[in-house]
Amino acid sequence: MKARTLFDKLWDSHVVEKLPNGTSVLYIDRHLVHEVTSPQAFEGLRMSHRRLRHPEATLAVIDHNVPTTDRDQPIAEEQSRQQIEALQRNVKEFDVPFIPLLSDKQGIVHVVGPEQGVSLPGMTIVCGDSHTSTHGALGALAFGIGTSEVEHVMATQTLLQKPAKNLKIEIEGTPKVGITAKDIILAVIGKIGTAGGTGHVIEFTGSVVRNMDMAGRMTLCNMAIEAGARAGLVAPDEITFEYIKGRPFAPKAKDFEQAVAYWRTLATDEGAHYDRVVQININDLEPMITWGNSPEDVIPITGKVPDPAEIADESQRKRKQRMLEYMGLKPGQPIKGVKIDAIFIGSCTNSRIEDLRIAAQIAKGRKVADHVWALVVPGSGLIKKQAEAEGLDKIFKEAGFEWREAGCSMCLAMNPDRLQPGQRCASTSNRNFEGRQGPDSRTHLVSPAMAAAAAIKGELTDVREMM
Amino acid sequence: MEKFDILSAIAAPLLEANIDTDKIIPARFLKTIQRSGLGKFAFYAQRYDENGNENKDFILNREPYRHAQILITYENFGCGSSREHAPWALLDMGIRCVIAPSFADIFFNNSFKNGILPIVLPRAICDQLVEDCKLGANARITIDLKKQQIIRPNGETIDFDVDPLRKQLLLDGMDDIAQTLQYVKEIDQFEEKRKENQPWFPSIQSKELNP
């Protein structure tokens, strides 16, 4: 049999029917649902008198809109409340498994899926959210879909899809102290660009990925979408199986052994064809930070803001000039030392217990600068509980960070957590688009360690000086 | 979904690459539980000033472009989030066709499902069409989906590619679910085979979530 990649195997094992135009009816194993992209899909089902084909393959959770304080109070913002109540009604009417807001298990959908063992290797996983790529870290084909597709999966448990191309990103070298998965993925996006992965599924390989923990792999795959890829993947291995073992919805005992035996067959075969290969050595990688309004606008913390005048293409030049204006930066200015107003540690990119531990290490025994608003938002209620058991909440609170309830929070500022116009934030989230953290907000994407360091110094800074 | 066959309309140039979905519709406007009504929030940050008044410099606020049904833009249009609110907002403001050198994958798929035709053409041809946009209030660009042709104001035609299945669904105004439900038997068989081969495959039971 022809040598196949991990993606090829995931794809082939889910094709229900190949249609003449190259599209396939692709079977979907898991459908994760949240309050923002589902109401119109449920409405569509209702209007056409359809039901979910497999409610027991579906899991709904509230994350985008939820306040991160005073959870026992009614939700103040009228439209947020309506959207949340719509989901609560819909899961009842359509019998969809649902994690209520006040449950410990509540959290960001892409944190909850792996944490509960709902997302497993070898699966196809979709959600009406682009960062569904996160679940690819388990060796599952996981990608974001629009609301029409949400309805389609609900009604048919399938999607109409065309196969993607294979892009291998091989990461080698030894990371220096202070370098995390976030710095690596920012460097990758800086190298290949936000459209570098368009039409492709990225498989992350190489010794760095093989030695990386699941949290790091999730950070990598989470931001595959920021490189334009449809999905990110890491081949499942012992680290993956160890992570899954004992999780609530993972197979148990004999079933687990059988599952692992199958999951072991998923890794890319020797000699399989990739349409493109990108190699990156991280020996000399420094902590990375974005300066502009696209995740590809990335420089090392020791670097300077680029000068758009050097760009030949006019529309590109104008775009970068506009970014500098929006971000309030000057060409050639060192990025280190730029004063900030806020930091945000959280989001499906960087809100796992490992992320909080690193940030707490930096925060320990120090104080947040007086002018900085510092927000720590765990990815799930269970992570929050774990962090509290380890005393991380105390470290954060004593240092002057706010310790919040789980949710998407200031990654996209759909809830009350948002910046004021013109405010500058070092953020562990995934997008630095204009207005992302509130109208006219300024976002610099960084790792959790870098965000914590910035909070203490009150400016963008090199975390290595604080380690 | 509204059918798409021939569209003859004003086209507006948006001369930027990487126009992301947050730019098309900022996250704070995603709280609706309906598909309609998002048009007034499209391109919000560029379209309105801080007091919510129209920004006269923004192209889609100017005559004749405020009546545009076609957008001509640059690379990687629609990058970022999977929010279908982006095509809903465009559709609600009257846009039925977007022409660009490239699109982000999810936005590209979402467009078709809402009766918006995304057309991929090389940058040089997009630039020609941008010139056509400037020919004044009476100039129109025509999109003939059946023939897969764009007819410029000067009568010249430009051929474009479109996936045959997507084309048919657009021409018929038919939704994907009806199309897929023709394969229900195959889906049943797939599930039976899986039960046999992977008896360990877990399901999600509500009672385990809320004991």
Interface residues (C-beta under 8 A of the other chain):
Chain A: V16 E17 L19 N21 T23 V25 Y27 D29 V36 T37 P39 Q40 E43 S48 R50 R53 E56 A57 T58 L59 H64 N65 E77 Q79 S80 Q82 Q83 A86 D95 P97 F98 I99 P100 S103 K105 G117 V118 L120 G128 D129 S130 T132 G144 I145 G146 T147 S148 E149 E151 H152 A155 T156 Q157 T158 L160 T194 A195 T198 G199 G228 R230 P248 F249 A250 P251 K254 D255 F256 Q258 A259 Y262 S294 S315 Q316 R319 L412 A413 M414 P421 R431 F433 E434 G435 R436 P439 D440
Chain B: L15 E16 A17 N18 D20 D22 K23 P26 A27 R28 L30 K31 T32 I33 Q34 R35 A45 E50 Y74 E75 N76 C79 G80 S81 S82 R83 E84 P87 S102 A104 D105 I106 N109 N110 K113 N114 D163 P164 L165 D175 D176 I177 Q179 T180 L181 Y183 V184 E186 I187 F190 E191 Q198 P199 W200 F201 P202 S203 I204 Q205 S206 E208 L209 N210
